[in-house]
Amino acid sequence: MWLKREIRRRLGRLLTRQRRLVLAKEPPHLESRFADLDSLGLYLHVPVCRQICPYCPYSRQLFAPDLAQRYAGAVIREIDLYADLVGGRPVTSFYIGGGTPTTMLHHGLDRMLEHIFARFNMRCDIHMESHPNDLTPENLRIISSLGVRHLSIGVEALQDRHLKALHRPYTVAQVKEAVGRAVGVGFDCVNVDAIFALPDQTLSEVDELGRSFVKLGVDQVAAYPLFEFPYTRWKEIARHNGYKAFGALAKRRMLAVLESIFYDAGFRRTSVWAFTRHGVPKYCSVTVPLYLGLGAAGGTYLKDIFYLNSFDVPAYVAALDRGRLPIALSLQLSEQMQMAGWLYWRLYETRFRKNDFCRRFGRDFDEVYGRYIRALALLGLVRQNEDEVVCTDGGAYWLHWIEDLFSIDYVSRLWGICSRDPWPEGVALEV
């Protein structure tokens, strides 16, 4: 634990040149930030689920029809408040996450999407998360008619004992039927989410997981280890049942099993955890460089600022009823912090071009980060040519392990506070 803290402290201060990050309650000035953008991405958070999974760290609450309709109305008002700021700038990516977006299929999702396409200059298809139990033939038809071309399904596991441990409300047979129906619709990309390093999981079970997905004909698999966030119920459940967490080396071996299966089946790596069939556009969620976040807990990143909406749905709705943006916290970003954030997400994608860094910041990549990339190359974690940097398979895992020293701690503290307090006075994150 001490070693992890020391690595995080030294690397964090080296890359950001900050001792702490302070998210303030003061509302940010936004007009100039949007005026400086040529285009942006859009994220819509749908914070409702029919059940609360004990391991899930995201902002969500139990679904109720009246709450869903009031939430849809509030999102529409938020869209209207942003419409003039965004103007005619092209929206080049649109991702709907949660929570469970398909929970609102018949309870306001269509109203929100119609308003987004009416008020913004949408130049993209929709990427959306879904729950297997929502993927009936009729619902899949509706999902497709809404303009969703990239669908993600939260499968999580393909052994009944692991589904039971995760409190997922379906069997392996049922989830395979749902995935098969979605694959047959003809979406541009069907992604499945899967968790490995589950309690007492064996390498043979991980192997079965990967091969089953290939056989089902999915276009992309996002397979990631079980993360333990202190503000979820999972830690209590693990302690009660005597579940032991896997170490970093064991998780690496499990991921290597999946890498071998997916590469042999004609998939390419498109992020640390994601593998996509060659010739298929990847399902993409978190790596858009600049984006506007709508909805409770929606986060926005606009070059030199990051801000978060209130996590509390009633507080979010009440703010918009009063005609004001529901921004709870904001963080001013120095150029050094912006560059460090850019590098973080490009390493998450496992490949990037140095010229993209130059276009974004007007700085030569090698002058800023060249010595670090050369060191990583000597360690066998990346390969580079004149312009492109690519993580090796081992590099993708171990570099993300280092990144998680920052992100899991920051997310645990920030999201934990925001989940308890609708309008925090401020949050300081030690670097």
KOLKE-819427 format. One record per atom (N, C-alpha, C): x, y negated, z. Coordinates in steps of 0.001 Angstrom, whole numbers, plus 500000, padded with zeros to 6 digits. Atoms other than C-alpha are relative to their C-alpha. Layout:
XYZ;...
***
This chain:
500830501202500000;500000500000500000;500867498746500000;499111501165499957;502827497590500871;500641499760498642;499340500131501301;504572498321497556;499048499403498979;500981500544500940;501371497624495586;499810498501500227;500188501425499697;500864494306497371;501196499177499549;498799500744500362;504470493278496748;500132499877498478;499976500061501470;504321494172493024;499007498959499515;501024500945500412;501091492216492691;500424498563500278;499607501358499629;502477489191494519;501075499459499075;498877500477500819;505711488981492545;499593499801498544;500412500128501395;504166489619489130;498991498876499824;501016501036500105;501204487364489764;500604498610500002;499392501329499924;503347484401490739;500944499750498831;499121500148501153;505788485071487918;499205499596498759;500758500215501235;503089485094485229;499103498767500067;500937501124499908;500677482454486558;500619498746500598;499357501104499273;503071480264488596;499051499367501003;500947500437498979;500308480023491190;500176500869501240;500005499223498771;500187481100494827;498596500488500348;501368499541499824;496407481335494871;499109499351498955;500998500490500937;493415480878492595;498780499580500803;501107500532499209;490642478700493996;498802499753499096;501262500219500708;487120478982492619;499173499036500826;500659501079499279;485258475816493566;498507499985499734;501446500104500136;481588475083494089;499588498862499072;500358501156500817;481712471790492140;499652500419498579;500364499627501379;479882472099488791;500999499416499004;499013500488500968;482277471794485833;499362499083498956;500436500801501138;482001469206483055;500175500842498733;499977499021501090;481119471217479954;500038499402498602;500146500542501351;480569468842477020;501291500105499202;498731499994500737;484240468515476067;500489501413499755;499532498614500159;484871472242476570;499358500656498789;500663499424501166;482281473259473981;500398499267498719;499620500771501189;483293470452471614;501326500478499427;498669499565500417;486774471994471458;499999501388499356;500077498626500508;485532475391470194;499585500031498534;500436499754501371;485302476566466592;498901501062499955;500989498931499898;483309479691467553;500117500579501404;499940499368498690;482572481801470617;499192501279499988;500804498813499789;481169485066471863;498873499697500973;501150500170499112;477958485520473825;499814501277500807;500296498870499126;477271487751476822;498685499741500717;501266500082499276;473825488402478302;499984501091501059;500035499026498910;473614490051481724;498558500303500376;501334499540499607;470516492103482539;500164500760501324;499595499449498700;470805492762486300;498962500885500672;501013499132499399;468027495329486809;500229501446499597;499892498554500226;468087499120487108;498847500691500714;501055499233499325;465525501758488028;500521500699501244;499389499515498770;467980503085490600;501382499355500103;498685500594499773;471221501794492144;501015501124500152;498971498962499928;474145504106491393;501039499606501050;499168500365498843;476441504275494449;501413499548499662;498633500348500387;479705503789492528;500066498717499182;500025501105500966;478607500879490305;500342498679500680;499611501254499375;480332497549491088;499264498779499455;500553501148500706;478214495370488807;498769499434500708;501123500672499374;475545492878489847;498695500556499449;501255499396500431;472150494601489741;499071500155501192;500987499722498961;468947495186491692;498887500837499395;501047499107500470;465925497431491495;498996499266499120;500930500557500981;463585496834488585;498598499845500580;501430500211499747;460110495345489085;499464499219498802;500498500643501224;457939494301486096;499860498483500106;500186501443499887;457071490838487440;501337499275500098;498662500585499905;460700490126488356;500647499933498621;499398499959501334;461809491167484851;499438498885499117;500600501043500835;459339488788483182;500429498600500456;499528501295499511;460339485875485445;501465499790499623;498594500089500382;463979486659484719;500135499635498527;499957500315501432;463362486617480955;499686498529499762;500329501412500150;461732483204481283;501140499095500426;498870500804499533;464698481870483249;501148500030498993;498944499911501015;467170483149480643;499655499109498814;500424500860501112;465147481381477947;500253498527500329;499724501387499605;465414478127479916;501507499724500007;498545500181500030;469166478656480294;500498499853498566;499650500118501418;469473479181476530;499732498583499516;500359501351500436;467694475865475968;500984498958500539;499044500946499423;470096474058478318;501347500035499278;498714499864500692;473068475381476336;499906499691498504;500146500070501460;471637474980472826;500696498784499408;499359501204500545;472800471386472300;501511500032500199;498563499906499747;476213472085473875;500680500899498968;499430499057500974;476827475054471577;499839499461498586;500236500569501322;475296473284468566;499985501076498924;499992499057501113;475881474988465237;501225500886499950;498784499167500012;479107476709466246;499626501476499845;500342498593500209;479085480321465035;500219500834501262;499841498985498961;478503483003467659;500407501283499284;499427498918500805;480704485809466373;500002501357500699;500191498710499325;480029488509468985;498901499835501033;501119500057499056;477043489342471168;499920501338500715;499980498788499181;477163491834474025;498970499880501110;501012499966498947;474301492784476368;500377501099500983;499600499034498987;475344494452479608;499145499884501242;500807500026498792;474052495072483079;500712500615501182;501369499620500153;472569496552485093;499750500951498841;500423499118501087;470623498467482504;499104499217499054;500815500804500914;469449496365479533;498740500690499505;501172499320500546;467086499042478233;498863500119501011;501082500056499015;465125498810481506;498994498913499642;500881501119500357;463703495552480098;499490500078498565;500455499864501390;462815496932476648;498565499516499823;501415500383500109;459086496385477289;499638498911501004;500229500971498925;459504493645479867;500835498741499810;499373501286500217;461066490604478226;501291499994499209;498755499981500763;464180491784476397;499798499404498611;500252500518501345;462619491017473019;499858498478500009;500153501460499911;461681487473474162;501366499309500100;498678500598499844;465255486736475228;500784500035498687;499235499868501244;466749488031471988;499438499092498912;500600500890501005;464281486166469780;500426498557500239;499639501377499689;465127482930471580;501479499743499727;498567500141500294;468873483506471311;500219499807498504;499808500107501445;468620484011467555;499334498755499421;500635501236500463;466339480984467218;500834498770500343;499331501204499526;468555478560469180;501495499959499708;498568499966500266;472116479717468378;500259500442498560;499587499627501356;473965480180465085;500647501382500048;499518498638499818;474258483964465358;500574500549498699;499295499445501160;476786485479462950;500583501363500359;499491498714499516;477033488982464416;498826500940500273;500953499000499539;475229492181465308;500012500023501528;500111499894498545;474300493180468860;500664501290500474;499452498856499264;476307495486471126;499227500082501318;500838499927498796;474130496804473979;500190501309500752;499951498830499136;474360499180476930;498601500606500147;501293499336499832;471622501760477548;500120501134501000;500084498868499079;470503504508479928;499447501199499234;500496498831500744;470010508074478624;498503500217500129;501434499747499811;466512508285480125;499117499035499225;500780500976500788;465425505262478064;500003500308498508;499793499802501434;466386506765474706;499002501003499415;501040499223500673;463080508243473608;500002499626498513;500057500371501433;462408508309469843;499391498621499777;500653501295500174;460060505301470161;500911498861500477;499110501053499506;462511503290472285;501202499800499081;498885500135500937;465349504014469870;499575499225498760;500499500776501140;463191502681467048;499941498516500354;500084501397499568;462562499496469040;501388499384500128;498629500494499833;466237499122469929;500604499634498648;499466500272501341;467202499341466271;499319498796499372;500739501122500603;464459496892465240;500399498659500610;499557501241499358;465831494310467712;501313499478499418;498730500411500589;469074494182465720;501215500595500665;498871499323499358;471210496412467933;500623500965498999;499289499121500925;473822498061465713;501095500804500695;498949499325499232;476300499157468400;499414500324501367;500706499572498795;474787501191471236;500943500789500904;499218499259499018;476527502367474415;499064500734500949;500838499163499152;475084505190476533;500800500376501253;499308499684498745;476015505578480206;499818501448500388;500116498560499740;476478509356480216;500652500348501337;499188499883498778;479175509407482962;500586501388500234;499454498653499773;479548513227483254;499200501013499200;500678498937500744;478694516482481469;500094501341500720;500211498817499166;478651518959484325;498946499612501039;501114500348499119;475516519091486465;500460499676501414;499564500282498631;477465519151489733;500567498584500118;499478501366499958;479185515896488839;498886498974499818;501152500895500120;475938514283487699;499287499863501345;500643500036498679;474471515202491089;500825499162500969;499141500769499091;477480513754492939;499897498509499722;500106501408500385;477099510489490999;498573499460500134;501413500376499849;473320510438491670;499388499582498659;500589500299501307;472535510394487942;498710500808499833;501322499366499986;468822511224487314;499669500799498743;500258499148501150;469137513751484487;500966501177500051;499133498823500094;470683517110483618;500897499871498775;499125499976501175;473426517890481122;499180500246498740;500828499709501179;470841519357478741;499224498766499564;500781501197500337;468717516203478921;500858498898499400;499165501090500511;471591513799478368;500550500349498621;499541499612501338;472884515793475403;498900499774498963;501114500259500925;469437515592473810;499889498509499696;500107501448500201;469360511819474332;501120499484499109;498867500427500829;472837511336472848;499792500454498562;500248499496501345;471907513534469876;498960499166499261;501007500853500637;468809511428469196;500612498666499565;499389501291500328;470845508196469307;500943500120498814;499072499791501124;473502509585466959;499229500121498697;500789499795501212;470764510509464496;499308498761499469;500696501214500433;469351506970464296;500754499271498899;499205500683501012;472232505622462226;500566498670500444;499318501198499529;473730502922464441;501410499933499397;498630500138500510;477047501512463232;501007500671500929;499120499346499029;478664502803466437;499179500421501205;500583499498498748;477352504999469249;501154500327500935;498973499800498981;479600504782472296;499386500740501187;500410499408498722;479349506983475384;501029499648501056;499134500229498848;480756506042478769;500108501281500799;499784498800499200;482287508828480824;501014499686501096;499100500185498862;483984508919484220;500760501294500228;499216498830499582;486851511273485042;500629499721501365;499477500051498629;488761511927488286;498846499980501011;501138499838499104;485441512859489886;500349500990501105;499650499121498886;485359514807493177;500260501439499568;499590498608500286;487220518118492765;499951500353498517;500055499718501436;487154517779488971;501273500701499548;498859499239500506;489412520226487122;500378499520498599;499570500353501351;491428519719483954;499144500709498956;500851499289500963;489274522361482241;498653499296499850;501235500755500109;486172520298483046;500204498721499182;499690501173500813;487841517207481579;500100500399498533;499892499489501369;488682519254478479;498613500259499410;501361499728500461;485052520397478204;499253498695499711;500631501298500194;483886516786478548;500362499415498644;499545500578501263;486018515569475644;499503500764498789;500413499190501146;485205518471473331;498493499923499766;501453500120500155;481475518140474023;499626498706499289;500294501269500658;481492514494472965;500341500055498512;499639499852501411;483304515321469743;498926500805499273;501012499140500608;480764518058469032;498669499277499837;501254500747500089;477854515684469709;500009498965498881;499912500906501137;479124513429466919;499994498525500346;499956501416499630;479526510187468876;501150499312499272;498990500775500719;481571507413467285;501118499498500905;499005500551499082;483390506201470382;499765500560501392;500084499567498607;484155507411473903;500815499028500843;499289500804498995;485042505079476771;500091500852501253;499797499079498885;486523507399479396;500958499350500998;499200500716499004;487799505807482593;499886500717501344;500050499323498700;488648507060486094;499006499343500942;500903500532498987;486316506622489029;500731498948500833;499432501085499204;487090503268490648;499198499857501290;500662500179498715;486325502696494317;500048498526500395;500098501384499558;485111499193495157;499442499985501416;500387499925498581;484766498468498885;498581499559500293;501347500480499710;481379496751498587;498918500902499413;500989499027500468;479688499762496913;499823501089501057;500268498913499049;478255502800498704;500917501200499796;499255498794500326;480718505198497102;501009500383501080;499001499701498984;483384504888499794;499363500733501183;500727499345498904;480837505836502465;499604501426499608;500389498667500469;479586508774500372;501213500922499938;498780499186500095;483132509985499697;500472500436501377;499570499666498639;483990509841503402;499061501034500621;500980499071499420;480772511631504399;500156501405499433;499909498688500660;481323514446501876;501421500543499951;498609499531500009;485081514709502301;500639499981498629;499407500102501330;485821513716498704;501384499366500109;498641500550500025;489525513111498098;500251499328498652;499716500733501235;490610510515495559;501237500580499325;498839499564500773;493000511540492784;501039498895499965;498921500959500128;496395509868492592;500208499578498553;499769500555501337;497720507909489617;500538501046499034;499430498985500896;499719510846488203;498943501013499568;501068499050500355;496722513203488333;499032499376498995;500881500686500961;494556510622486560;500670499909498630;499276500069501276;497250510238483913;499927501339499269;500093498683500645;497197513997483261;498609500225499417;501359499845500513;493425513947482865;499798499172498736;500131500841501189;493594511056480427;500778500599498830;499215499379501072;496298512890478456;499223501142499342;500840498947500568;493891515823478011;499019499407498999;500968500656500884;491317513477476495;500687499409498772;499257500553501139;493903511723474313;500246501080498948;499699498915500936;494907515038472757;498755500430499225;501238499572500653;491296516031472021;499542498961498980;500537501034500887;490295512702470508;500918499736498806;499086500193501132;493419512264468383;499862501148498995;500168498847500896;492998515790466984;498695499923499216;501308500103500653;489374514929466129;499895498780499089;500028501134500922;490323511831464129;499580498691500629;500273501265499323;489810509118466742;501294499200500116;498859500876499727;492115506115467268;499757499309501334;500150500706498728;492796504321470518;499662498541499717;500397501391500221;490987500956470642;500031499166501282;499715500716498756;491580500037474308;500635501015500941;499402499073499038;493119501550477426;499152501253500148;500885498872499721;490067503759477934;499178500450498799;500925499713501091;488310503765474537;500696500639498804;499525499304501195;488767506041471515;498876499973498968;501007500228501034;486958505327468226;500365500774498741;499743499266501242;486574507423465082;500578499063498949;499439500787501093;488659506186462159;498884499626499021;500980500484500943;486588504070459812;498725499471500625;501187500482499292;484014503136462471;500357498711500740;499724501216499217;483823499577463908;499848500296501481;500034499645498584;484561499737467610;498869499284500727;500922500618499059;481959499089470273;500854499220500986;499105500866499251;483422496152472157;499226499198501025;500704500721498948;482499494527475442;500829498877500597;499350500953499092;485118492753477538;501169499240499410;498738500559500501;487909491666475217;499834498800499082;500202501186500826;486324488711473384;500749498824500622;499144501027499392;488768485788473852;499250498870500699;500743501124499422;486215482985474509;498512500306499893;501391499579500020;482589483485475475;499170499201501000;500998500587499126;479457482051477065;499201501128500626;500760498979499293;477749484167479724;498658499488500462;501359500348499599;473980484008480222;499495501000501028;500610499111499030;471957485436483097;500671499944501352;499423499919498665;472526486034486793;501297500784499950;498659499411499989;476215486873487384;500710499900498663;499321500191501273;477025485877483811;501258499159500190;498748500739499934;480635484746483471;500317499363498661;499659500746501208;481892482164480949;501477499642500022;498594500385500128;485441481590479691;500140499086498783;499867500996501065;486116478410477649;501383499357500069;498611500475500081;489888478003477174;500567499649501367;499357500437498767;490739476028480336;499102500096501217;500885499832498844;487858477047482593;499311501353499952;500809498798499833;486171480173483900;498959499680501063;501004500228498969;482855479978485736;498979501127500024;500949498923499740;480226482307487187;498653499435500396;501342500298499521;476470482036487539;499756500676501338;500395499349498761;474836482870490835;499646501460499737;500300498581500128;474613486637491364;498568500323500427;501309499736499426;471269486374493158;498902499636499002;501008500242501044;468345486745490737;498985498936500410;500933501083499627;465794484662492717;500661498623500017;499297501284499987;468418481908493203;500266499519498572;499786500325501418;469264482031489484;498713499453499380;501282500423500563;465579481747488529;499597498635500563;500401501251499360;464957478944491049;500796498818499448;499180501082500555;467869476873489707;499479499573498635;500493500326501341;466523477070486172;498590499440500037;501315500619499820;463001476300487381;500145498509500287;499736501410499702;464530473023488614;500711499293498850;499394500607501175;466108472440485209;501495499813500068;498543500133499933;469750472907486178;500679501336499727;499242498784500258;472406475387485149;500328500700501321;499842499259498747;472822478161487748;501459500357500303;498571499721499814;476643477878487987;500335499962501483;499667499896498577;477913479024491393;501441499602500277;498581500225499761;481725478875491094;500720499767498684;499201500216501202;484298477613488612;501473499939500353;498547499965499820;488057477977488198;500665499263498850;499218500711501008;490229475463486363;501252500816499675;498902499139500431;492883477271484331;501127499165499388;498831500636500592;496357475889483718;500377500739498718;499576499330501226;498016476692480394;500694501318500326;499313498771499622;500202479268482162;499006501091500358;501031499029499642;497110480966483573;499239500473498765;500673499615501237;495410480916480177;500846500999499214;499116499099500743;498436482563478557;500084501359500680;499952498731499269;498633485197481303;498714500787499794;501271499324500253;494925485962480844;499918500567498601;499979499519501388;495364486238477089;500824501281499914;499139498822500065;498226488719477544;499351501191500699;500676498933499257;496243490717480120;499021500748499098;501028499346500803;493347491373477738;500541500586498709;499408499410501191;495535491967474707;500674501333500341;499434498721499577;497411494669476651;498888501010500263;501146499105499808;494015496107477607;499546500583498665;500357499502501333;493250496371473891;501082500893499410;498833499166500313;496671498106473584;500769499577498748;499226500494501133;497782496120470542;499623498549499725;500285501386500349;498085492503469467;501088499475499076;499039500667500876;499834490177467041;500495498724500668;499394501178499380;502223487539468273;499503498716499353;500484501193500690;500954485107465639;498655499525500557;501264500399499395;497521485163467331;500244499157501249;499619500796498825;499185483860470490;500423498607499564;499538501293500509;500845481095468483;498827499141499544;501171500756500453;497525480091466894;499169499505501180;500820500376498842;495798480014470284;500671498916500843;499338500892499048;498461478136472282;501021499053499375;498985500837500619;500810476540469741;501387500247500547;498703499631499422;503721478337471412;500483501280499337;499423498768500536;506089480995470120;499914501096501060;500204498935499022;505200484294471796;501315500480500597;498743499463499499;508788485506472051;500699499042500954;499412500954499066;509890482301473741;499347500091501376;500723499960498727;507224482745476425;500108501371500663;500086498663499414;507006486518476894;500965501012499379;499145499054500719;509686488018474641;500860500867500903;499103499208499141;512025489093477461;499240501095500742;500792498975499312;509201490952479240;499630501135499039;500359498972500985;508110492761476065;501222500853499658;498785499222500274;511720493770475346;500276500984501140;499810499099498864;511953495236478860;499004501157499959;501018498948500105;508699497147478374;500341500974498871;499600499132501116;510000498466475045;501128500932500421;498898499155499512;513193499739476711;499479501111500911;500599498995499113;510994501587479229;499076500961499257;500858499128500796;509010503180476383;498518499733500178;501401500317499758;505766501427477344;499346499303498817;500526500643501202;505375499422474110;500954500218498845;499184500073501213;506611499392470530;499728498637499380;500235501273500658;507096496183468614;500789499904498710;499267500387501190;508006494969465177;500039498478499983;499845501459500043;508393491405463974;498788499268500565;501191500728499573;504764490461464683;499116500779500955;500972499210499251;502852493343466298;500632500679501207;499633499264498796;503096494807469809;498930501054500237;500929498885499813;501508498233470412;500410500773501247;499715499177498824;501256500075473732;500095501469499595;499994498551500121;502320503701473760;498884500569500872;501043499416499154;499882506154475349;500357499860501474;499581500173498613;501903506142478550;499966498544500416;500012501421499698;502263502382478359;498605499477500255;501379500448499804;498503501880478013;499537500314501415;500444499603498668;497924503784481229;500735499252501099;499240500567498883;500757502457483370;499935498477500032;500167501454499988;500435498844482259;498644499629500577;501302500294499412;496744498994483106;500003500301501495;499868499727498564;497621500556486462;500553498765500706;499451501238499428;499708497437487112;498951498894499968;501044501019500093;496890495182485863;498940500187501083;501025499734498994;494501496895488261;500416499564501396;499564500535498719;496670495783491165;499416498609500221;500605501327499917;495261492345490366;498476500093499931;501419500132500318;491817492926488906;499097500643501039;500879499345499039;490361495427491384;499941499209501296;499993500793498778;491460493337494351;499226498707499818;500699501258500247;490204490098492796;498502500214499853;501421499728500216;486905491585491634;499330500392501318;500577499572498730;486331493244495023;499706498804500892;500203501151499129;486770489965496887;498969499034499402;500876500993500608;485037487647494402;498573500508499891;501346499473500182;482077489879493536;499365500360501334;500539499703498682;481725490995497145;499400498772500648;500506501254499435;481335487377498299;498762499529499247;501125500476500807;479030486449495409;498758500870500168;501147499109499784;476828489478496091;499307499698501319;500578500308498689;476312488322499699;499443498586500082;500354501410499891;475985484569499138;499657499459498613;500383500503501329;474017483069496201;500818498792499558;499275501233500333;475947479771496390;501209499853500936;498838500078499108;479403480312497998;500602498601500004;499337501302499896;481241477221499234;501278499968499190;498754499886500761;484342478458497394;500661501316500328;499300498731499797;486572481500497041;501460499800499623;498562500055500264;490381481601497300;500540501405499832;499396498704500283;492184484576495738;501503499851500077;498553500093499838;495761485061496887;500697500722498859;499246499414501106;498191485683494021;501229500716500576;
***
